[in-house]
């Protein structure tokens, strides 16, 4: 298979997995320790299609974020089973959940830029 076809297939599969996993978490995972504000920000499936990294963004402090990722890791078998029922592929990948803190980092960068701009304005630059 040419690399661009394989790459497009992987991108489509990542997008489909992201959508289906998000729906399963939202509608079917019932755990009181799971915050209601969880977003699946991305999925990266391995080339062999056996493993997938699932990146999640969680609204809350570090403790809530860490706990949410741990709850998702514990529920990954259930999530996989429910998602596999909606996606027809030979082997459903083993899921591993990771905290995506890129939005938090972006907010920190925006704050720093804003502070620099205020300081420049105060200096008259």
Backbone as CSV, one residue per row, in Angstrom:
resi,resn,N_x,N_y,N_z,CA_x,CA_y,CA_z,C_x,C_y,C_z
1,UNK,0.839,-1.178,0.000,0.000,0.000,0.000,0.889,1.248,0.000
2,UNK,0.641,2.224,-0.855,1.414,3.465,-0.810,1.223,4.156,0.542
3,UNK,2.235,4.879,1.005,2.166,5.484,2.338,0.994,6.448,2.523
4,UNK,0.611,7.180,1.483,-0.473,8.132,1.661,-1.819,7.444,1.883
5,UNK,-2.045,6.294,1.260,-3.293,5.545,1.475,-3.310,4.969,2.890
6,UNK,-2.191,4.392,3.328,-2.087,3.846,4.673,-2.276,4.952,5.715
7,UNK,-1.686,6.104,5.464,-1.792,7.236,6.381,-3.234,7.732,6.470
8,UNK,-3.906,7.820,5.327,-5.303,8.264,5.342,-6.186,7.258,6.073
9,UNK,-5.914,5.965,5.890,-6.685,4.932,6.579,-6.496,5.053,8.092
10,UNK,-5.258,5.248,8.512,-4.958,5.408,9.933,-5.638,6.655,10.490
11,UNK,-5.589,7.756,9.742,-6.245,8.989,10.190,-7.751,8.791,10.345
12,UNK,-8.361,8.100,9.379,-9.804,7.832,9.466,-10.126,6.950,10.662
13,UNK,-9.293,5.943,10.887,-9.510,5.042,12.015,-9.325,5.784,13.342
14,UNK,-8.312,6.640,13.432,-8.118,7.459,14.644,-9.342,8.325,14.915
15,UNK,-9.870,8.940,13.872,-11.034,9.806,14.012,-12.266,9.002,14.442
16,UNK,-12.459,7.857,13.835,-13.589,6.999,14.193,-13.478,6.514,15.631
17,UNK,-12.283,6.068,16.017,-12.070,5.619,17.398,-12.342,6.748,18.378
18,UNK,-11.859,7.931,18.078,-12.069,9.094,18.947,-13.555,9.335,19.167
19,UNK,-14.317,9.320,18.089,-15.754,9.570,18.160,-16.470,8.477,18.961
20,UNK,-16.178,7.228,18.665,-16.872,6.112,19.314,-16.486,6.012,20.791
21,UNK,-15.211,6.149,21.102,-14.761,6.073,22.505,-15.385,7.202,23.318
22,UNK,-15.432,8.404,22.751,-16.049,9.543,23.453,-17.517,9.254,23.744
23,UNK,-18.216,8.685,22.773,-19.632,8.366,22.959,-19.823,7.302,24.039
24,UNK,-18.977,6.277,24.038,-19.079,5.221,25.050,-18.842,5.803,26.444
25,UNK,-17.809,6.636,26.580,-17.509,7.228,27.891,-18.668,8.099,28.352
26,UNK,-19.180,8.921,27.454,-20.263,9.838,27.796,-21.550,9.112,28.182
27,UNK,-21.914,8.096,27.405,-23.226,7.474,27.581,-23.240,6.201,28.417
28,UNK,-22.101,5.494,28.487,-22.161,4.168,29.093,-21.281,3.952,30.313
29,UNK,-20.247,4.749,30.483,-19.382,4.577,31.650,-20.025,5.308,32.820
30,UNK,-20.413,4.530,33.808,-21.068,5.090,34.994,-20.139,4.904,36.189
31,UNK,-19.422,5.958,36.530,-18.520,5.912,37.669,-18.575,7.266,38.362
32,UNK,-18.899,7.292,39.653,-19.020,8.576,40.355,-17.699,9.344,40.448
33,UNK,-16.574,8.665,40.244,-15.279,9.333,40.324,-14.844,9.936,38.986
34,UNK,-15.681,9.759,37.978,-15.365,10.274,36.652,-16.055,11.624,36.476
35,UNK,-15.270,12.699,36.297,-15.883,14.018,36.115,-16.726,14.060,34.838
36,UNK,-17.693,14.950,34.812,-18.567,15.034,33.643,-17.932,15.803,32.490
37,UNK,-16.854,16.539,32.764,-16.206,17.325,31.713,-14.924,16.650,31.253
38,UNK,-15.092,15.618,30.427,-13.952,14.904,29.835,-14.085,15.016,28.328
39,UNK,-12.984,15.335,27.686,-12.971,15.425,26.232,-11.881,14.514,25.692
40,UNK,-12.215,13.732,24.704,-11.206,12.936,24.016,-10.592,13.875,22.984
41,UNK,-9.334,14.225,23.171,-8.697,15.196,22.281,-8.003,14.534,21.104
42,UNK,-7.719,13.255,21.214,-7.075,12.577,20.102,-6.865,11.107,20.370
43,UNK,-6.684,10.366,19.292,-6.368,8.946,19.370,-5.248,8.691,18.376
44,UNK,-4.252,7.953,18.809,-3.144,7.570,17.929,-3.032,6.050,17.949
45,UNK,-3.428,5.430,16.851,-3.353,3.979,16.766,-1.984,3.592,16.216
46,UNK,-1.427,2.501,16.743,-0.122,2.014,16.289,-0.237,1.474,14.868
47,UNK,0.888,1.408,14.197,0.892,0.925,12.811,0.345,-0.495,12.692
48,UNK,0.585,-1.322,13.707,0.077,-2.699,13.661,-1.394,-2.799,14.089
49,UNK,-1.988,-1.678,14.440,-3.400,-1.567,14.833,-3.739,-2.326,16.116
50,UNK,-2.742,-2.703,16.891,-2.977,-3.489,18.116,-3.089,-2.625,19.375
51,UNK,-2.558,-1.408,19.319,-2.551,-0.520,20.486,-2.988,0.871,20.057
52,UNK,-3.660,1.568,20.964,-4.071,2.942,20.675,-3.895,3.786,21.930
53,UNK,-3.283,4.943,21.727,-3.175,5.929,22.798,-4.379,6.851,22.691
54,UNK,-5.075,7.022,23.812,-6.251,7.879,23.845,-5.921,9.062,24.752
55,UNK,-5.943,10.261,24.174,-5.606,11.466,24.917,-6.880,12.144,25.388
56,UNK,-6.925,12.446,26.695,-8.116,13.048,27.283,-7.768,14.363,27.964
57,UNK,-8.704,15.282,27.886,-8.595,16.542,28.597,-9.683,16.530,29.664
58,UNK,-9.293,16.876,30.883,-10.225,16.819,32.009,-10.246,18.179,32.681
59,UNK,-11.445,18.722,32.852,-11.590,19.991,33.543,-11.464,19.742,35.043
60,UNK,-10.556,20.446,35.680,-10.366,20.282,37.115,-8.905,20.385,37.488
61,UNK,-8.629,20.167,38.766,-7.248,20.256,39.237,-6.489,18.969,38.907
62,UNK,-5.197,18.970,39.235,-4.342,17.817,38.899,-4.847,16.521,39.530
63,UNK,-5.367,16.600,40.751,-5.858,15.406,41.431,-7.052,14.822,40.672
64,UNK,-7.991,15.681,40.276,-9.169,15.223,39.527,-8.753,14.659,38.172
65,UNK,-7.782,15.289,37.536,-7.315,14.830,36.226,-6.664,13.459,36.334
66,UNK,-5.802,13.290,37.325,-5.119,12.013,37.527,-6.119,10.910,37.857
67,UNK,-7.086,11.239,38.713,-8.105,10.257,39.090,-8.951,9.863,37.882
68,UNK,-9.292,10.817,37.038,-10.106,10.533,35.857,-9.368,9.589,34.910
69,UNK,-8.083,9.832,34.699,-7.305,8.955,33.821,-7.224,7.550,34.421
70,UNK,-7.060,7.463,35.743,-7.004,6.158,36.409,-8.337,5.412,36.264
71,UNK,-9.451,6.125,36.410,-10.772,5.501,36.253,-10.951,4.996,34.821
72,UNK,-10.520,5.788,33.850,-10.628,5.361,32.445,-9.748,4.142,32.181
73,UNK,-8.558,4.117,32.777,-7.675,2.953,32.616,-8.329,1.699,33.180
74,UNK,-8.982,1.842,34.339,-9.663,0.700,34.953,-10.841,0.234,34.096
75,UNK,-11.470,1.166,33.396,-12.655,0.838,32.598,-12.314,0.540,31.138
76,UNK,-11.039,0.463,30.799,-10.664,0.321,29.387,-11.188,-0.967,28.756
77,UNK,-11.307,-2.036,29.523,-11.868,-3.279,28.988,-13.321,-3.102,28.596
78,UNK,-14.090,-2.471,29.468,-15.499,-2.192,29.190,-15.635,-1.252,27.999
79,UNK,-14.820,-0.189,28.000,-14.869,0.794,26.908,-14.524,0.109,25.582
80,UNK,-13.493,-0.723,25.593,-13.090,-1.444,24.375,-14.198,-2.355,23.872
81,UNK,-14.801,-3.092,24.785,-15.864,-4.025,24.406,-17.047,-3.285,23.774
82,UNK,-17.456,-2.197,24.385,-18.599,-1.433,23.873,-18.257,-0.741,22.558
83,UNK,-17.044,-0.220,22.442,-16.633,0.453,21.201,-16.456,-0.565,20.079
84,UNK,-15.922,-1.738,20.402,-15.702,-2.777,19.388,-17.013,-3.234,18.765
85,UNK,-18.095,-3.139,19.507,-19.401,-3.523,18.974,-19.877,-2.551,17.890
86,UNK,-19.283,-1.351,17.860,-19.697,-0.329,16.893,-18.734,-0.185,15.715
87,UNK,-17.536,-0.751,15.840,-16.520,-0.618,14.799,-16.132,-2.013,14.316
88,UNK,-16.200,-2.196,13.022,-15.854,-3.502,12.465,-14.403,-3.475,11.989
89,UNK,-13.528,-4.022,12.829,-12.116,-4.211,12.469,-11.698,-5.569,13.015
90,UNK,-10.676,-6.126,12.422,-10.257,-7.486,12.777,-9.917,-7.605,14.268
91,UNK,-9.063,-6.723,14.757,-8.682,-6.714,16.171,-8.917,-5.314,16.714
92,UNK,-9.644,-5.231,17.818,-9.818,-3.917,18.436,-8.552,-3.616,19.227
93,UNK,-7.989,-2.419,19.085,-6.722,-2.109,19.752,-6.861,-2.038,21.273
94,UNK,-5.773,-2.362,21.941,-5.726,-2.185,23.393,-5.583,-0.694,23.662
95,UNK,-6.450,-0.161,24.504,-6.471,1.272,24.773,-5.601,1.614,25.976
96,UNK,-4.903,2.720,25.869,-4.165,3.291,26.993,-4.507,4.772,27.044
97,UNK,-4.949,5.235,28.200,-5.393,6.621,28.347,-4.266,7.498,28.891
98,UNK,-4.161,8.691,28.313,-3.147,9.667,28.716,-3.819,11.021,28.897
99,UNK,-3.310,11.775,29.856,-3.808,13.125,30.080,-3.210,14.056,29.034
100,UNK,-4.065,14.797,28.364,-3.628,15.796,27.389,-3.718,17.154,28.073
101,UNK,-2.575,17.691,28.436,-2.562,18.976,29.125,-2.168,20.118,28.200
102,UNK,-2.313,19.933,26.903,-1.917,20.963,25.948,-2.771,22.224,26.098
103,UNK,-4.061,22.084,26.404,-4.923,23.262,26.584,-4.459,24.072,27.795
104,UNK,-4.083,23.369,28.857,-3.585,24.037,30.059,-2.283,24.779,29.760
105,UNK,-1.397,24.128,29.020,-0.131,24.767,28.649,-0.374,25.980,27.771
106,UNK,-1.339,25.892,26.860,-1.666,27.022,25.996,-2.181,28.198,26.813
107,UNK,-2.992,27.926,27.826,-3.497,28.994,28.688,-2.351,29.664,29.434
108,UNK,-1.364,28.877,29.886,-0.205,29.446,30.576,0.598,30.342,29.636
109,UNK,0.771,29.899,28.398,1.494,30.692,27.407,0.744,31.990,27.122
110,UNK,-0.580,31.897,26.958,-1.387,33.091,26.714,-1.278,34.086,27.869
111,UNK,-1.269,33.579,29.095,-1.134,34.439,30.270,0.215,35.140,30.271
112,UNK,1.271,34.394,29.972,2.607,35.000,29.922,2.701,36.069,28.840
113,UNK,2.158,35.808,27.676,2.174,36.786,26.586,1.403,38.038,26.982
114,UNK,0.266,37.836,27.625,-0.540,38.965,28.085,0.233,39.811,29.098
115,UNK,0.937,39.151,30.018,1.737,39.878,31.014,2.862,40.662,30.353
116,UNK,3.487,40.085,29.358,4.568,40.768,28.632,4.014,41.991,27.909
117,UNK,2.854,41.839,27.284,2.250,42.968,26.581,1.876,44.084,27.547
118,UNK,1.362,43.755,28.725,1.022,44.764,29.732,2.277,45.496,30.195
119,UNK,3.339,44.734,30.421,4.591,45.329,30.867,5.149,46.284,29.813
120,UNK,5.095,45.896,28.549,5.553,46.762,27.459,4.720,48.033,27.382
121,UNK,3.408,47.912,27.565,2.530,49.065,27.529,2.860,50.019,28.676
122,UNK,3.107,49.465,29.852,3.444,50.293,31.015,4.776,51.011,30.831
123,UNK,5.697,50.412,30.104,7.001,51.037,29.836,6.910,52.070,28.717
124,UNK,5.834,51.996,27.948,5.681,52.933,26.821,6.363,52.458,25.565
125,UNK,6.595,51.169,25.448,7.254,50.632,24.249,6.295,50.472,23.112
